Amino acid sequence: MELLNKHNLIEFDDAGNIQILMSPKRKRNYLAKGGGQLFRITLVETYEGTILPGELALTPEMAEEITVRKKENTVRLKFRKLDGLAISVTAKIELADREVRWSLSFQNQTAFAVKEIEYPWFVFRTPLGADAETERFLVPKMDGVLLGNPKLHPWQKDEKGTYTERYWYPGEGKQIPKNLSVQLTAYYDKTEGILIYADDKAGHPKKIGPVLINEDEVDLAPVHLRPEVAGLDFDLEYEVVTQFFEGDWKDAAMLYRDFARTAPWCDRTIEEREEIPQWIKDGAFFLSFRLRYQKEKENFLERVPEFVNRWKQVINMPMVAMMCGWEKIGEWAGPDYFPPYGGEERFKKMCDGIKRDGNKAFTFGLSGLKLLIRRRKTKAGDQPELAVDYNGRKKFREAYIHYAALDINGMPIIKSNMDAWDGVHCYACPKTDQAMDQICGASIKMLKEYGVAVQQADQVLGGGTAECYSKKHDHLPGRGIWQVESLKHIYEETRRQCKKINPDFILSEEWISEPYIQHLDIYHCRNYDKPQGGLESVPLFSFLYHQYIPCYAGDWTSFLPTNKTGVYFHGWNFVCGNLPAGSPIDMLKELENHDPEDADPYILEMAKNACAAFKKNTDFLIKGEMLPTEELESDKMQIRIEGLDFGFPRPEITVPSVLHMFWKNPTGRVACAAANVSDSEKQITLPIAQYASRIKSISLEVNGERITKKIEIRNGVLELTISPRAAVMVHVNQE
């Protein structure tokens, strides 16, 4: 039996297995040899409301009866009595012009509960076609990552020894900084590809991404995570969509964007979001530094306002003072934060001074939903700033244990150890008052008592929270939409209460996922930090959502000479529309904050030029939409990214010596941001006509200054010479 139109061909056998998945135009079957089963469902057994250890997997071949019906452009397959249980699954596959829409229903009259559903259970062949070198897998890990063919560009193994790039949406919620920001994946080469995404406007938890089964097969099944309730009938709350496309990751993202613009997280643009304060929309520089470990010890706090203001005068941009180590116990040690480092009076005086100079205080950042139990200096000693000896077991048992996320045995979930950078801890269940207090309560206290107007839910990576099986926390067991809704509530309550106190307050999150866009004021991106595993990182999230939520880049983007990629960082942040950031700290085990005089002159020059250009063009670089920009034919350079260790490799990579991105502002005007990150003059050719029709004239800004000479464009192309470390904005004036 087959479903066929001019865009799709799907063929099933009598057992309901998929034998062929292809576009008639290209006539190549994406499925591995032998086709694939339609689903795999993981069950857990319950007894008197308790979930028992162990899992059971159900597949179509276990059905005692299979019914296949076709009506016009739709096939329905019903699988009854799977593994002899009173469980039936109905799959519906519908052709909708270019798209194929996959839905699933589950009927259950047993003591088993569904934990995971892998559907559609796609096992694709690799290589996909004749040119394996052009093959790419798009994974929305953090800001966006491209993987190469696994034979030519080996993937990383996980802790179980599996070659996998399948991660959690919106996040795993514990120790893994590999959240998914978007619910899509794509597999393509230079000929054609397939996009797979969830048409889910609520943001239910799931896992997405490829798993290498063997050298010839890749599992690309979306994994749908369910609350573990026994005997529950349900329809999967959303459809999975597949669509063939030609092009690269940007072409796949453009198709997904058609869906995303109908979701609630795209309700309002930055231009329309009046609750985001003007100081963010006008641009600011995020300067990260340490309060602890300075020669003056606690007295350094008295010098902080002057220290921040010196950097402000050099950069010539308002500063957000990202102060690390403000916590009572030590850096990244919460939630027992108060009184802050240096004492109440000294700390408040410092924050008052920062505000008086027109800058913003940012206690970077709240340690998420972690409940610290024990910490000591790590054996490796590779992060001396984290050398904290703290025993919080007594406080944990007295104050926190009843709010902890629990496993199926009713015990607090602990996925950490003594030698980890953040020690032994568990996690506040996001449905509890404790979780609200750790973010909302701490933010209110910091704002009311010290005037701190910027907060970040740090280590809540992409908005991921831990699963929880507590029977006392008023939620369904395991994972579910309750996690996303609970965190949204915390964010909304934090912003509502804090903005009543001070409308300039903003709430950020470390990394980001779609469901939270309208519930935050800004987020902390790292799309400059290449590669984040895989072959190459790409600004996927910004490409999709830049005009809906601002982002700032950097944390330890050092200004000092040891940072060999500092010029590149500032150039990339400029062209990608990330609010600029930098740090006066050496990233290589030194803890001292440095004054501007110690900065590398080239890094400082690039930062100053980028900031001058950025603040003149915030209608593009903060409020604007990133356009699908093709790489220029320009010189390349080899770099090795230096920064914090997030567990992904940092090989030497090849990058353009001139970075650029085309933008469209809210009024529809087009401009191109370009930065020469090399140490020599470069000439580039910009294909302006590809991005704007009916061109009247071109105007040019270099480092924020308007160039008065006439700019000529021939045959829709602009020839442009850019000085080293210059930040250029090319404005297209249309008729």
C-alpha positions in Angstrom: 0.0 0.0 0.0 1.3 3.5 -0.8 0.6 7.2 -0.3 1.7 9.2 -3.3 1.6 12.7 -4.6 4.1 14.7 -6.6 6.1 15.6 -3.4 6.0 12.4 -1.4 6.0 8.6 -1.7 5.5 6.4 1.3 5.0 2.6 0.9 3.9 0.2 3.6 3.8 -3.6 3.8 1.0 -5.6 5.2 2.5 -5.6 8.7 2.4 -1.8 8.7 6.2 -1.4 8.3 7.4 1.5 6.2 9.3 0.2 3.2 9.9 3.4 1.2 10.1 7.1 2.1 11.2 9.3 -0.8 10.4 12.3 -2.9 9.3 11.2 -6.4 11.5 14.0 -7.9 14.8 12.5 -6.6 13.7 8.9 -6.3 16.0 7.8 -3.5 14.7 5.9 -0.5 15.8 7.5 2.7 15.1 4.4 4.8 17.8 1.8 5.7 17.7 -1.6 4.0 14.5 -3.5 4.9 12.5 -0.4 5.8 11.5 0.4 9.3 8.9 -0.3 12.0 6.5 2.5 12.7 6.9 3.0 16.4 8.5 1.8 19.6 6.7 2.5 22.9 8.4 2.2 26.3 6.1 1.2 29.2 6.6 1.0 32.9 4.4 -1.1 35.2 2.6 0.3 38.2 1.4 -1.2 41.4 -1.1 0.6 43.7 0.0 3.9 42.2 3.7 3.2 42.5 5.9 2.9 39.4 8.0 -0.3 39.5 11.6 -0.6 38.2 12.1 -2.0 34.7 10.7 -1.1 31.3 8.9 -2.9 28.5 9.2 -2.0 24.8 6.3 -2.5 22.4 6.7 -2.5 18.6 4.2 -3.2 15.7 5.4 -6.8 15.2 4.1 -7.6 18.7 0.5 -6.9 17.6 -1.9 -9.9 17.5 -4.0 -8.1 14.9 -3.1 -5.3 12.4 -5.7 -3.4 10.3 -4.6 -1.1 7.4 -7.0 1.2 5.8 -6.5 3.8 3.1 -8.9 6.6 2.2 -7.7 9.1 -0.4 -4.6 10.8 0.9 -4.6 9.1 4.4 -3.6 5.7 5.8 -4.7 4.5 9.2 -3.0 1.5 10.8 -4.4 -0.1 14.0 -2.3 -2.5 16.0 -4.3 -4.4 18.6 -3.3 -6.4 21.7 0.4 -5.6 21.6 2.4 -8.3 23.4 -0.9 -9.9 24.5 -1.8 -6.8 26.6 -5.1 -4.8 26.4 -3.2 -2.1 24.5 -3.9 -0.8 21.0 -2.1 1.8 18.9 -3.5 3.7 16.0 -1.2 5.6 13.6 -2.6 8.0 11.0 -0.4 9.2 8.1 -1.7 12.0 5.9 -0.4 13.6 2.8 -0.9 17.4 2.9 0.6 18.7 -0.3 4.4 19.0 0.5 4.0 17.8 4.0 3.4 14.4 5.6 1.6 14.6 8.9 2.0 11.7 11.4 -0.4 11.3 14.4 -0.8 8.6 17.0 -3.5 7.4 19.4 -3.1 5.0 22.3 -5.7 2.9 24.1 -4.7 1.2 27.3 -6.6 -1.0 29.8 -3.7 -2.2 31.8 -1.6 -1.3 34.8 1.2 -0.2 32.5 2.0 3.5 31.8 3.6 5.0 28.7 7.0 6.6 29.4 8.3 7.2 25.9 7.0 7.0 22.3 9.5 6.8 19.4 7.3 7.8 16.4 7.7 7.9 13.5 10.5 5.4 14.1 12.7 6.4 11.2 15.9 4.5 10.6 17.7 6.2 7.7 20.6 5.0 5.7 24.0 6.7 5.7 25.5 7.9 3.5 22.3 9.3 2.1 23.6 9.7 -1.4 26.7 9.7 -3.6 28.4 12.7 -2.0 28.8 11.9 1.7 31.2 14.9 2.3 28.2 17.3 1.7 26.0 15.3 4.1 24.8 17.2 7.2 22.5 16.5 10.2 20.9 19.7 11.7 20.6 19.3 15.5 19.1 22.2 17.5 21.5 21.6 20.4 21.8 24.9 22.3 22.0 27.5 19.6 22.4 25.0 16.7 24.9 22.4 15.4 25.7 20.6 12.2 27.0 17.1 12.2 28.8 15.6 9.3 28.6 12.1 7.9 29.6 9.8 10.8 32.1 7.9 8.8 33.9 11.0 7.6 33.4 13.1 10.7 33.0 10.8 13.7 30.5 11.7 16.4 31.0 11.7 20.1 30.2 8.8 22.3 27.9 9.3 25.3 28.5 7.9 28.8 27.1 4.5 27.6 29.5 4.3 24.6 26.7 5.1 22.1 27.4 7.5 19.2 24.4 9.8 19.8 23.4 13.4 19.2 19.9 13.0 20.6 19.1 15.5 23.4 16.3 16.9 25.4 13.7 19.5 24.5 13.4 21.9 26.2 16.2 20.6 28.4 17.4 17.6 30.5 17.1 19.7 33.6 20.2 18.5 35.4 23.8 18.4 34.5 23.8 18.2 30.7 24.4 21.5 28.8 22.9 20.0 25.6 19.4 21.2 25.6 17.4 21.5 22.4 16.2 25.0 21.6 13.9 24.0 18.8 11.9 20.9 18.0 13.2 19.9 14.6 16.0 18.0 12.9 17.0 17.7 9.3 19.2 15.3 7.3 20.4 16.5 3.9 23.2 16.6 1.3 23.8 18.8 -1.7 21.0 17.0 -3.6 18.1 17.0 -1.2 17.1 16.5 2.4 14.3 15.8 4.8 13.0 18.0 7.6 11.3 16.4 10.7 9.6 18.5 13.3 6.9 18.4 15.9 3.9 20.6 15.3 3.7 21.3 19.0 2.7 24.8 20.0 2.8 24.0 23.8 6.3 22.6 24.0 5.8 19.1 25.4 9.0 17.4 26.6 10.7 15.3 23.9 14.0 14.2 22.6 15.2 14.8 19.1 18.4 14.1 17.1 20.3 11.2 15.4 21.6 8.1 17.0 24.1 6.0 15.1 22.9 2.4 15.1 25.8 1.0 13.0 28.0 2.3 10.3 25.1 2.2 7.8 22.1 3.2 9.8 21.0 6.3 11.8 17.9 6.4 14.0 16.2 9.8 13.6 13.0 9.1 15.5 11.5 11.9 17.6 11.0 10.6 21.1 7.8 11.9 22.9 8.1 11.9 26.7 4.9 11.2 28.7 3.6 11.5 32.3 3.6 7.9 33.6 0.0 7.4 34.4 -1.3 3.8 34.2 -4.4 2.8 32.1 -4.5 6.1 30.3 -6.0 6.5 26.8 -4.7 9.5 24.9 -4.0 11.1 21.5 -0.5 12.4 21.1 -1.2 16.1 21.5 0.5 17.2 18.3 1.5 15.8 14.9 5.0 15.1 13.6 5.6 16.6 10.2 8.1 15.6 7.5 8.9 17.5 4.4 11.5 17.1 1.7 13.6 20.2 0.7 16.5 21.3 -1.3 19.2 23.5 0.1 21.0 23.6 3.5 20.0 24.2 7.2 18.7 27.7 6.5 16.2 26.3 3.9 15.0 23.7 6.4 14.7 26.4 9.1 12.6 28.6 6.7 10.1 25.8 6.4 9.9 25.3 10.1 9.6 29.1 10.6 6.3 29.0 8.8 5.0 26.8 11.6 6.8 28.7 14.4 5.3 32.0 13.5 1.8 30.6 14.3 2.9 29.5 17.8 2.3 31.5 21.0 6.0 32.1 21.5 5.9 34.4 18.4 2.9 36.4 19.7 4.9 39.7 19.9 8.1 41.0 18.5 10.7 42.9 20.5 9.3 46.0 18.9 5.9 45.2 20.3 7.0 43.9 23.7 6.6 47.0 25.8 7.6 45.1 29.0 11.2 44.8 27.7 12.8 48.0 29.0 14.2 50.6 26.5 17.7 50.3 27.9 17.9 46.8 26.5 16.4 47.9 23.1 19.0 50.7 23.0 21.9 48.2 23.6 24.3 47.6 26.5 27.6 45.8 27.1 27.7 42.8 29.5 31.0 42.9 31.4 31.7 39.8 33.5 34.1 39.9 36.4 34.6 38.5 39.8 34.0 40.0 43.2 36.0 37.4 45.1 39.7 36.6 44.9 40.9 40.2 44.4 43.9 41.7 46.1 41.7 44.1 48.1 39.5 41.2 49.2 36.0 42.4 50.3 37.2 46.0 49.9 37.2 45.5 46.2 33.5 46.1 46.3 34.1 49.7 47.1 36.1 50.0 43.9 33.6 48.2 41.7 31.6 51.2 40.5 34.7 53.0 39.4 36.2 49.8 37.8 33.0 49.3 35.8 32.8 52.9 34.8 36.4 52.9 33.5 35.4 50.1 31.1 32.3 52.0 30.2 34.4 55.0 29.2 36.7 52.9 27.0 34.0 50.8 25.3 31.6 53.9 25.1 28.5 51.9 25.9 26.4 51.5 29.1 27.6 48.6 31.2 25.8 45.6 32.7 28.1 44.7 35.6 28.0 40.8 35.6 29.3 40.1 39.1 30.4 36.5 39.7 31.0 35.3 43.3 28.4 37.5 44.9 26.8 34.6 46.8 27.3 34.2 50.6 28.9 30.7 50.3 30.9 31.1 47.1 30.6 31.2 43.3 27.7 29.2 41.9 26.7 28.1 45.4 22.9 28.5 46.1 20.2 28.8 47.0 21.4 30.0 50.4 22.6 33.3 48.9 22.2 35.9 51.6 23.8 38.0 53.0 25.8 38.6 49.9 29.6 38.6 49.7 31.1 41.7 51.5 28.1 42.2 53.8 24.8 44.0 53.5 26.0 47.6 53.7 29.1 47.3 51.5 27.1 45.3 48.8 24.3 47.9 48.7 26.7 50.8 48.4 28.4 49.1 45.5 25.1 48.5 43.7 24.1 52.1 44.3 27.3 53.3 42.8 26.9 51.1 39.7 23.4 52.5 39.2 24.5 56.1 39.8 26.9 55.9 36.9 24.2 54.8 34.6 25.1 51.1 34.6 23.1 48.1 35.7 24.0 45.6 38.5 23.7 41.9 37.5 24.4 39.3 40.2 25.4 36.6 37.7 23.5 34.3 38.1 21.0 32.4 40.2 22.1 28.8 40.4 18.9 27.6 38.9 16.9 25.0 40.8 19.9 23.3 42.3 19.8 22.4 46.0 23.4 22.3 47.2 24.3 19.5 49.6 28.1 19.3 49.7 31.0 20.9 47.8 34.7 21.0 48.0 37.7 21.9 45.8 37.8 19.6 42.8 40.7 17.2 42.5 41.7 18.6 39.2 41.9 22.2 40.6 41.2 23.4 37.1 38.7 26.0 38.3 40.2 27.6 41.4 37.4 30.2 41.6 35.1 27.3 42.6 37.3 26.2 45.5 34.5 26.2 48.1 34.4 23.8 51.1 30.7 23.7 52.1 28.6 21.1 53.9 25.0 21.9 53.6 23.5 18.5 54.5 21.9 19.8 57.7 20.2 22.7 55.9 19.2 20.4 53.0 17.4 18.0 55.4 15.8 20.8 57.4 14.7 23.2 54.7 14.9 21.6 51.2 14.4 17.9 51.1 10.6 18.0 50.9 10.8 20.2 47.7 13.3 18.0 45.9 12.5 16.3 42.6 12.2 12.6 43.4 12.9 9.4 41.4 10.6 6.4 41.1 11.8 5.2 44.4 10.8 8.4 46.1 14.4 9.5 46.6 15.9 12.9 45.7 17.5 12.8 42.2 21.2 13.3 42.5 23.2 13.2 39.3 26.4 14.8 40.6 29.5 14.0 42.6 32.0 15.5 45.0 34.5 16.1 42.3 32.1 18.0 40.0 32.5 21.8 39.7 29.2 22.3 41.5 29.5 19.5 44.0 26.7 17.2 45.1 23.2 18.6 44.8 19.7 17.7 43.8 17.0 19.8 42.2 13.9 21.7 43.4 10.8 20.4 41.6 9.5 23.3 39.5 6.0 22.8 40.8 7.0 23.7 44.4 7.2 26.9 46.4 10.9 26.3 46.9 11.5 26.5 43.1 9.5 29.8 43.0 11.5 31.2 45.9 14.9 30.3 44.3 14.2 32.4 41.3 11.4 34.8 42.1 12.1 35.2 45.8 15.8 35.8 45.3 15.2 38.2 42.4 12.7 40.3 44.5 15.1 40.4 47.5 18.1 41.4 45.3 16.0 44.2 43.6 14.3 45.5 46.7 17.3 45.5 49.1 20.2 46.1 46.7 18.8 47.6 43.5 20.0 44.7 41.3 17.9 45.0 38.1 19.2 42.1 36.1 18.8 38.4 37.0 19.4 35.1 35.3 18.0 31.7 35.9 21.4 30.1 35.3 21.9 26.4 34.9 18.3 25.9 34.0 19.7 25.0 30.7 17.2 26.0 28.0 14.4 25.9 30.5 14.9 22.2 31.3 13.8 20.9 34.7 14.1 17.5 36.3 11.4 14.9 36.1 9.7 14.2 39.4 7.7 11.3 40.9 6.6 12.9 44.1 3.0 12.3 45.1 2.9 15.5 47.2 3.9 18.1 44.5 0.6 18.3 42.7 1.7 17.1 39.3 1.6 13.9 37.2 4.5 11.5 37.7 7.6 11.7 35.5 7.9 14.2 32.7 5.2 16.3 31.0 3.9 19.7 30.0 3.5 20.4 33.7 7.3 21.1 33.8 7.2 23.7 31.1 4.0 25.4 32.5 5.5 25.4 36.0 8.7 27.2 34.9 6.7 29.7 32.8 4.7 30.5 35.9 7.9 31.1 37.9 9.3 33.4 35.2 6.0 35.3 34.8 5.6 35.8 38.5 9.3 37.0 38.8 8.9 39.5 36.0 5.4 40.7 37.2 6.5 41.4 40.8 10.0 42.8 39.9 8.8 45.1 37.2 6.2 46.6 39.6 9.2 47.5 41.8 11.4 48.7 38.9 10.3 48.6 35.2 14.0 48.4 34.2 14.2 44.9 35.7 15.0 42.1 33.2 15.0 38.3 33.6 17.4 36.1 31.6 18.0 32.4 31.2 21.1 30.4 30.3 20.5 29.3 26.7 16.9 29.2 25.6 14.1 27.1 24.2 11.0 28.2 22.3 8.3 27.9 24.9 9.9 30.6 27.1 10.5 33.4 24.5 7.5 35.5 25.6 8.2 34.8 29.3 11.8 36.2 29.5 13.3 39.6 28.6 16.6 38.3 27.2 18.6 35.2 27.1 22.3 34.2 27.4 23.4 32.8 24.0 26.7 31.2 23.0 26.4 31.0 19.3 29.9 32.6 19.0 31.4 29.6 20.8 32.2 27.3 17.9 31.9 24.3 17.5 29.5 23.1 20.2 30.3 19.5 19.3 29.7 18.2 15.9 31.2 19.7 12.7 30.0 23.3 12.9 27.8 25.4 15.0 25.1 27.7 13.4 22.9 30.5 14.7 19.7 28.5 14.2 17.8 30.0 17.1 18.7 33.5 16.2 17.8 32.8 12.6 14.3 31.7 13.7 13.6 34.1 16.6 15.9 37.0 16.8 13.2 39.6 16.4 11.1 38.1 19.3 13.7 38.1 22.2 17.1 39.8 22.6 20.2 37.8 23.5 23.5 38.7 24.9 26.7 36.8 24.2 29.8 36.0 26.2 30.6 35.3 29.8 34.4 34.6 29.8 35.2 36.3 26.5 38.4 37.7 27.8 39.9 41.0 26.7 43.4 39.8 27.7 46.2 38.8 25.3 45.9 35.1 26.1 42.5 35.0 24.3 43.6 34.3 20.7 40.0 34.4 19.5 38.8 37.6 21.1 38.7 39.6 17.9 36.6 36.8 16.3 34.2 36.8 19.2 33.4 40.5 19.0 33.1 40.4 15.3 30.8 37.5 15.4 28.6 38.9 18.1 28.2 42.1 16.1 27.1 40.5 12.8 24.8 38.0 14.7 23.0 40.7 16.6 24.1 39.5 20.1 24.3 42.2 22.7 28.1 42.6 23.1 30.0 41.1 26.1 33.5 40.7 27.4 35.5 39.9 30.5 38.6 41.6 32.0 39.7 38.2 33.4 42.2 35.7 31.9 40.4 32.5 31.3 43.4 30.3 32.1 43.2 29.9 35.9 43.9 33.6 36.8 41.3 35.2 39.0 42.3 38.9 38.9 40.1 41.5 37.3 42.2 43.7 34.9 41.8 47.4 34.0 41.4 48.4 30.4 45.1 49.2 30.1 45.9 45.5 30.3 43.5 44.6 27.4 44.9 43.2 24.1 44.8 46.3 21.8 43.4 44.3 18.9 40.6 42.7 20.9 39.8 46.1 22.4 39.8 47.8 19.0 37.4 45.2 17.6 35.1 45.5 20.6 35.0 49.3 20.4 34.3 49.3 16.7 31.7 46.7 17.0 29.9 48.5 19.9 30.0 51.8 18.0 28.4 50.2 15.0 25.9 48.1 17.1 24.4 51.0 19.0 23.8 52.9 15.8 21.9 49.9 14.3 19.8 48.4 17.0 16.7 48.5 14.8 18.4 45.8 12.8 20.7 44.1 15.3 18.3 43.9 18.3 14.8 44.3 16.7 15.6 42.9 13.3 15.1 39.6 11.5 18.2 37.6 10.4 18.0 36.8 6.7 19.3 33.6 5.1 22.9 34.7 4.3 25.2 32.8 2.1 29.0 32.7 2.9 31.2 35.1 1.0 34.1 34.1 -1.2 36.8 35.5 1.0 40.0 34.5 2.7 39.8 31.9 5.4 41.7 31.7 8.7 42.3 28.9 11.2 41.3 29.5 14.8 40.9 27.4 18.0 38.1 28.7 20.2 39.2 29.3 23.8 36.7 29.4 26.6 35.0 27.5 29.3 34.8 23.7 29.0 31.3 22.6 28.4 32.2 19.1 27.5 32.3 19.5 23.7 35.6 19.4 21.7 37.3 22.5 20.4 39.3 21.5 17.4 41.0 24.0 15.1 38.4 25.2 12.7 38.3 27.3 9.5 36.3 30.5 9.5 36.0 33.4 7.1 38.3 36.4 7.7 35.3 38.6 7.0 32.1 37.8 8.8 28.8 39.1 7.6 25.0 38.8 8.0 22.1 40.4 6.2 19.2 41.8 8.3 15.7 43.3 7.9 14.4 45.8 10.4 10.8 46.1 11.5 10.0 48.6 8.7 11.3 46.2 6.1 14.6 47.9 5.3 17.6 45.7 4.6 21.2 46.1 5.7 24.3 43.9 6.0 26.6 43.8 9.1 30.2 42.9 8.3 33.3 42.6 10.4 36.9 42.0 9.3 38.3 39.8 12.1 41.7 39.4 10.5 44.8 41.6 10.8 44.9 42.8 7.2 42.8 44.7 4.8 40.2 42.6 2.9 38.1 43.1 -0.2 34.7 41.4 -0.3 31.9 41.2 -2.9 28.4 41.6 -1.4 25.5 40.3 -3.7 23.1 43.0 -2.5 20.5 42.3 -5.2 19.8 38.8 -3.7 18.5 40.5 -0.5 16.8 43.6 -1.8 14.9 44.5 -5.0 14.6 47.9 -6.6 17.7 49.3 -5.1 17.9 53.1 -5.1 21.2 53.7 -3.4 23.7 52.3 -0.8 24.9 54.1 2.3 27.8 52.9 4.4 28.8 53.2 8.1 32.2 52.2 9.3 32.6 51.8 13.1 29.4 53.8 13.6 30.5 56.7 11.4 28.6 57.5 8.1 30.8 57.5 5.0 30.0 60.5 2.8 31.5 59.3 -0.5 29.2 57.9 -3.1 28.9 54.1 -2.9 28.5 52.4 -6.3 26.8 49.1 -7.0 27.2 47.3 -10.3 24.9 44.5 -11.5 23.5 44.1 -8.0 26.9 43.6 -6.5 28.9 45.8 -4.1 32.7 45.7 -4.0 33.9 46.7 -0.6 37.3 47.1 1.1 37.3 46.6 4.9 40.1 47.6 7.2 41.3 45.1 9.8 39.0 44.9 12.9 36.5 47.2 11.3 32.7 46.9 11.9 30.7 47.9 8.8 27.0 48.4 8.2 25.8 48.5 4.6 22.4 50.0 4.3 20.2 49.3 1.2 18.0 52.2 0.3 15.1 50.9 -1.8 12.8 52.8 -4.1 
